Amino acid sequence: MTSTFRTLTVPLDGKSFSGGLPSFLVRDDVLCWTRREAGLVGFGEIARFTATGPERFLEADIWWRHLVLEADVTDSVECPGTGPVAFGSFAFSKVSTHRSRLIVPEIVVGVRDGRAWLTQLTFDDGELTEAGALAALERWLKADPLDPDSLDAELRETEQRDTAVVLSPGDRPGGGVTANPGADVVPKLETGSLSEHDWMAAVAAGVEEIRTGKLEKLVLARDIVATIPEGVNAAEILRQLAVRYRECWTYGVDGLVGSTPEMLIQVEGRTAQARVLAGTLDRRDAEGMDGSPLEFAERVLAGSEKQRHEHEIAIQSLTTQLAPFSEAMNAHSEPFILELPNVWHLASDVKAELTEVEGHVPTCLALINALHPTAAVCGTPTTVAGALIRKLEHMDRGPYAGPVGWLDAAGNGEWGIALRGAVVEAPDTVRLYAGCGIVEGSHPEAELAETWAKFRPMLESLGIKS
């Protein structure tokens, strides 16, 4: 046995992957980061780092850099995501009891720009070969990844099936459920830390705090708990999200699953990019309205002073925090409308060229340490908003709204904000989270309705129609 960290990356470009990377999502314990059929999936675990507290990002950064410093790396592909890779999920709050984590898998499959590869990672002293890596992948997969037709058929059947539970229109935003009369097994949906009435009271209290001038924006989240008697199938959840929400980044890390539309930071070489969202409109609000749905979104969302103000706060938050690490920065002068199956968002992309800080280009985790939490998921000023969140939400967000993603030894990585997601708490139990940006013009009833729109991707993936 040796303590040397070793990796072997080999190309899979000669193989055919119908369905792309989502066809590899066949295990509930898979590590996942995918968008538009590309990304990374990981199987197994050879090393793990955990931490809590305000220094969790920097402690993880030090652990990772020490791990890869003397790694024995054989890489014939050499692109972002090859060689040593870790998947990660971090708690939203510095006072959370939830343990942030980096996980180093045994096997990674990657797809990027039409190229595919396989990486085996180990601390063992046995010889690493392409044949051995392929054999290790087959051990983790219960289905042949090179012949995923049965998996595609299963996904199509899932998308076409009748849902077992329906949230009736009269129950929204009350959150009640009614069973499909033909359903044998009925999922159950319950309120979480706060009832809807109490959460709306928290929103009203937040608005009053904003009116005093103590803060400009506050993000308040709520949770609901789904019980699935037939058991939670995390792999199925990830496959559905990956197919339905192609413009989002579908993530799965240690029981945290979801599909986020918001990129906290993406680093490739010296280039960093982010996608900032703030301002939301439920697509159902366009039903029966004149003009095209997109025209409705532009008129109502982009034309709303309240929504644009919320967006401007989020952009200013990110660019201010990123500026000390950048020698040049570009941001959209006007937000664009991001269309998702459940909602529209006001969105802006930010691009920066990183500069050296204390003699080296900052790592992904060093940037995250500076950027998180942004106004998009916390509020502004951050310290005031964070304290008010703890006072009003009555829950530990855990990994919800925290950074989730991956990094490699070269400093590349992609880290989204864990939104539109849930935590699998037991074989039959999932806790879902959704939040809203609160500003002076916010109305509690409208914000509650927005949370139901944001719950929709996870509810539908669980067979619960809102």
C-alpha positions, -999 to 999 in steps of 0.1 A, spaced: 0 0 0 13 35 -8 1 69 2 7 83 -33 -24 96 -50 -24 83 -86 -47 89 -116 -51 76 -151 -72 93 -177 -79 77 -211 -101 88 -240 -135 72 -247 -140 91 -279 -144 58 -299 -174 48 -279 -210 58 -286 -231 73 -258 -268 77 -269 -283 100 -243 -249 115 -234 -237 117 -198 -272 112 -183 -271 76 -195 -245 70 -168 -269 81 -140 -278 45 -129 -269 45 -92 -284 65 -64 -249 72 -49 -235 86 -82 -217 119 -81 -231 141 -108 -225 175 -126 -241 176 -160 -256 202 -184 -267 196 -220 -256 160 -219 -220 170 -209 -202 172 -176 -188 147 -151 -201 117 -132 -183 99 -104 -185 65 -88 -172 52 -55 -151 71 -30 -114 69 -21 -110 100 0 -132 126 17 -127 159 35 -153 175 58 -154 208 77 -177 232 93 -174 269 102 -163 301 85 -130 286 73 -146 256 55 -137 267 20 -101 276 28 -96 244 48 -109 223 19 -87 243 -5 -56 235 16 -66 198 18 -71 195 -19 -39 213 -29 -18 191 -5 -35 160 -19 -27 168 -56 7 184 -50 27 152 -55 0 132 -73 12 108 -100 -9 118 -129 -11 101 -163 -35 121 -186 -37 116 -224 -68 139 -227 -57 170 -208 -88 192 -206 -108 207 -177 -121 178 -156 -94 153 -164 -68 140 -140 -75 143 -102 -111 155 -96 -132 161 -65 -169 167 -62 -181 190 -34 -210 204 -15 -207 232 11 -231 244 38 -248 277 31 -240 292 66 -208 295 85 -227 285 116 -244 255 101 -240 221 118 -240 205 83 -206 192 73 -193 206 41 -174 180 20 -151 172 -9 -153 137 -22 -127 120 -44 -143 92 -65 -127 60 -77 -140 65 -113 -149 96 -133 -166 97 -167 -164 130 -185 -180 145 -216 -170 179 -230 -171 194 -265 -178 161 -281 -149 144 -263 -154 117 -237 -129 102 -212 -125 79 -182 -104 86 -151 -94 60 -125 -82 74 -92 -65 54 -65 -41 52 -35 -33 16 -42 1 5 -57 -13 -17 -84 -7 -9 -121 -32 15 -137 -43 4 -172 -70 14 -196 -84 -22 -194 -84 -20 -156 -102 14 -156 -129 1 -179 -133 -30 -158 -136 -8 -127 -163 13 -144 -182 -19 -153 -182 -30 -117 -199 3 -106 -224 2 -134 -252 -23 -132 -261 -16 -169 -238 -14 -198 -231 23 -203 -222 17 -239 -256 3 -246 -280 25 -227 -312 18 -247 -329 2 -218 -321 32 -197 -335 56 -223 -367 36 -225 -371 37 -188 -367 74 -188 -393 79 -215 -417 57 -196 -411 78 -165 -418 110 -183 -451 96 -197 -464 80 -165 -494 93 -146 -484 111 -115 -495 96 -82 -502 129 -64 -516 162 -76 -516 196 -58 -550 209 -66 -553 245 -78 -575 253 -48 -547 241 -25 -520 264 -38 -504 281 -21 -518 260 8 -497 230 -2 -523 203 3 -523 172 -19 -550 150 -34 -544 115 -45 -549 103 -80 -578 78 -76 -560 51 -95 -528 54 -74 -519 24 -52 -490 42 -34 -495 79 -25 -466 102 -17 -472 125 12 -462 162 13 -459 181 46 -448 215 57 -413 218 70 -398 242 96 -425 268 92 -462 266 82 -471 287 51 -488 312 74 -457 316 96 -434 318 66 -455 347 51 -453 364 85 -415 360 82 -416 377 48 -437 405 62 -412 409 91 -383 410 66 -400 437 45 -404 458 77 -367 454 85 -359 466 49 -381 496 54 -361 506 85 -330 509 62 -310 482 80 -307 462 48 -317 465 11 -325 429 2 -331 397 21 -335 361 8 -359 339 28 -362 302 22 -387 275 33 -387 238 33 -412 210 27 -409 173 33 -420 146 8 -425 110 19 -423 85 -9 -436 51 3 -421 32 -26 -387 47 -19 -367 76 -33 -349 68 -65 -321 95 -66 -308 83 -100 -342 87 -116 -345 121 -101 -312 132 -116 -320 117 -150 -353 135 -152 -338 168 -142 -309 164 -166 -334 158 -195 -360 184 -186 -337 212 -174 -310 212 -200 -301 249 -194 -294 242 -158 -266 223 -141 -279 191 -126 -260 181 -95 -258 151 -72 -234 150 -42 -239 127 -12 -277 128 -11 -280 164 -23 -298 164 -57 -311 192 -79 -308 213 -110 -295 248 -105 -298 277 -131 -272 298 -112 -235 295 -117 -215 309 -87 -181 306 -104 -167 286 -133 -129 287 -137 -110 276 -168 -73 286 -167 -73 323 -159 -109 329 -170 -137 330 -145 -174 332 -154 -206 334 -134 -244 335 -141 -264 357 -117 -301 353 -114 -326 375 -95 -361 382 -105 -386 354 -111 -419 349 -130 -439 317 -130 -446 305 -165 -481 297 -156 -488 334 -151 -487 337 -189 -517 314 -195 -545 332 -212 -524 364 -217 -521 382 -250 -490 378 -271 -463 352 -269 -452 338 -235 -417 354 -240 -432 388 -248 -453 385 -216 -421 377 -196 -403 407 -211 -432 430 -203 -439 418 -168 -404 407 -156 -380 430 -174 -405 459 -170 -408 455 -132 -389 480 -111 -390 457 -82 -375 427 -101 -349 449 -118 -339 464 -85 -335 429 -70 -314 419 -100 -291 449 -98 -284 442 -61 -273 407 -70 -250 418 -99 -234 445 -78 -228 420 -50 -210 395 -72 -189 420 -92 -178 439 -61 -165 407 -45 -149 394 -77 -131 426 -86 -100 422 -63 -92 389 -81 -97 403 -116 -76 423 -140 -106 428 -164 -143 421 -161 -173 421 -184 -210 420 -173 -242 424 -193 -254 460 -193 -290 447 -194 -302 414 -180 -317 388 -204 -347 365 -199 -337 329 -190 -364 305 -200 -368 274 -179 -397 249 -180 -411 262 -147 -402 299 -146 -385 328 -163 -356 346 -146 -338 379 -151 -302 367 -157 -268 383 -163 -235 366 -173 -202 379 -158 -168 371 -172 -135 380 -156 -98 375 -163 -81 365 -131 -50 383 -118 -23 369 -95 -29 374 -58 1 370 -36 20 353 -64 -6 329 -78 -39 328 -95 -67 322 -70 -82 288 -69 -119 280 -73 -123 275 -35 -104 308 -27 -129 326 -51 -158 309 -35 -146 319 -1 -147 356 -12 -180 354 -32 -202 333 -10 -229 342 1 -239 366 -27 -269 388 -25 -288 364 -48 -290 338 -20 -285 359 12 -292 396 8 -273 428 13 -255 438 35 -245 402 39 -238 402 76 -272 419 84 -291 396 60 -274 365 73 -284 372 109 -319 380 99 -322 347 79 -312 328 111 -338 347 131 -367 344 106 -363 310 88 -362 288 119 -341 262 101 -306 252 92 -304 254 54 -277 228 54 -263 226 18 -293 244 3 -280 276 -15 -245 266 -7 -218 260 -34 -220 226 -52 -197 214 -80 -163 200 -88 -126 210 -92 -95 195 -107 -58 197 -99 -51 223 -126 -74 248 -108 -104 244 -132 -138 239 -118 -175 246 -119 -195 256 -88 -232 263 -89 -255 274 -61 -275 245 -48 -309 257 -58 -340 239 -71 -329 209 -51 -335 186 -21 -317 165 4 -325 128 6 -328 123 44 -340 87 44 -348 59 19 -383 72 17 -379 109 27 -368 140 8 -366 176 21 -371 202 -6 -360 239 -3 -370 271 -22 -363 307 -15 -372 342 -27 -355 376 -28 -373 400 -5 -371 438 -12 -393 467 -1 -420 460 -27 -424 423 -19 -458 408 -10 -459 376 12 -486 359 -9 -467 365 -41 -435 353 -26 -452 321 -13 -465 314 -48 -430 318 -61 -417 292 -38 -442 267 -52 -430 275 -87 -394 269 -76 -404 236 -59 -419 223 -92 -388 207 -107 -382 185 -77 -419 178 -71 -424 166 -107 -392 145 -105 -408 128 -74 -441 121 -92 -459 150 -75 -476 175 -98 -480 210 -85 
